[in-house]
């Protein structure tokens, strides 16, 4: 009996004094609990494990953890009286140590920091401040990890009650009991704050990553995402309209057609989601519901795939036809003179013939044959285009008085070209305008190309109706190839017999920098300075010449790099030494039947100047502004000359809008002639 009484007293002492401490110290835990005892304690607070034997806590009332009530949230003041006066200073110091240990563990996991615990006076104050700080941080962590605010409030009340009673041992025990009930509902264990802090940290990190991903998705979202969805719905709707299963359902077909009309009205001319009406999303959802009904009616994937394949083939055929029509219309537009540009030479020619003979002469004619000056060769029948070339060159020239422009045009535009530059002299520069018909030496007996241009086969090629025989190479049938103006570049020494060097310019270029540096270049015995245009597989010789012909394959390399006319410096002395004109005539005679190359000037240029070209830096001459809207902006800005080669000329309405400003800024649209002909930017 005495032994049983002694064991009961000892057991009571362990439960009331040491058990709460065991919950927060790892050193004694090994003597009282096994690896599974913690879970047992959480599940049933009335059972206790001692030396591997489970015993009931008879001293405590047998109350299940699910019926534990929330303690009254009473917070006592610092000077409150009660059971705290029954404890010694040593007990208070021990309690403070335990509290600091608890706070330190929480601080290591990011909930609280031990450095925040500052003793402002006495051990009691230290305990109070520590527990309050831990309480606040735990509550903040709970809020950050998505815990309910009521659960954080319960935890705060529990620790505040412990603080008010100033009974650290009982407070820890009460805190443990209440914490146990909290753990049952929230699955959190205050005995291991590191684990709970880690879990909450992982949850917070997960949510941060999720929110960051959502923000990135929002930022990278396509500006026309809804428009794409609406168009996709239209395609799916057309499929359901053509399927037999859905066609047999008149109510569905009626609803589907109505939805399609709504989607078409919603789309309108919109290209971005921001341009859609406010009810666009509602229409999208309504159409989706209708399409889901169609899927329920017709759920045969094979039939849908077959229909989609048929639609794809039909669309590809329509695209091919439209491309061909677009190509034809583009060439037609490019070769058609706009009304304003047709009016301008007529107006200028009228005024030119009203002038006296003494008024028809240009100034500084003595500079025309001076080899020390900078001479330009410009062959054009477009008055406005020639004016832009001259104006842009003079604008960027360091000394305009040293620049001489030799313009050659045809008989129809000769008077208009002269009148324009007589009325608009280019600063101090010198201008010469010549008529190609006045070159009596240039005739069919001398030039093979003139004989070919006048032949019956050539006229038949250009003017015979070819509707039954569509020619895919429509660009080679451009009427400009019938003009000798296009071939004058191969007769420069004959046109300028007293000059040593000349810079050839096309009339669809704009000069952006001073070009005088080209005259000082040493071409190292070459005849022409060019900018190469070949890429990985583009603009090489095999693109322009017929290498199935042995005359071509035995003399040239198909992988040789091509180059471009438009801005080329010519050494006329070397031209004469190497007799380049005769080389040109030789190959023109060999190509009388157009089997070596199609029409044009670049293929014979590649052949004539083979191994006689000096490569210039690409920044001298940037091409593609007349057909490629993707020419890099940086390349344009650093270019000395930009070239609108292609059909999309800047003076035509079909010109690429973003490139037009480089050309437009050198045209004075307030000029009387331009206003009278209604020429506007």
Buried (B, 14 or more C-beta within 10 A) or exposed (E): EEEEEEEEEEBEEBBBEBBBBBBBEEEBBEEBBEEEBBEBBBEBBBBBBEEEEEEEBEEEEEEEBEEBEEBEEEBBEEEEEEEBEEBEEEBBEBBBBBBBBBBBBBBBBBBBBBEEBEEEEEBBBBBBBBBBBBBBBBBEBBEBBEBEEEBBBBBBBBBBBBBBBBBBBBBBBBBBBBBBBBBBEBEBBBBBBEEBBEBBBEBBEEEEEEEEEEEEEEEEEEEBEBBEBBEEBBEBBEBBBEBEBBBEBEEBBEBBEEBBEBBEEBBEEBEEBEBBEEEBBEBBEBBEEBBEBBEEBBEEEEBBEEBEEEBEEEEEEEEEEEEEEEBEEBBEBBEEEBEBBEBBBEBBBEBBEEBEEEEEEBEBEEBBBBEEBBBBBBBBBBBBBBBBBBBBBBBBBEEBEBBBBBBBBBEBBBBBBBBBBBBBEBEBBBBBBBBBEEBEEBEEEEBBBBBBBEEEEBEEBBEEEEEEEEEEEBBBBBEEBBBBBBBBBBBBBBBBEEBBBBBBBBBBBBBBBBBBEBBEBEBEEBBBBBBBBBEEEEBBBBBBBBBEBEBBBEEBEEEBBBBBBBBBBBBBBBBBEBEBBEBBBEBBEBBBEBEBBBBBBBBBBBBBBBEBBBEBEBEBBBBBBBBEEEBEEEBBEEBBBBBBBBBBBBBBEEBBEEBBEBBBBBBEEEBEBBEEBEBEE
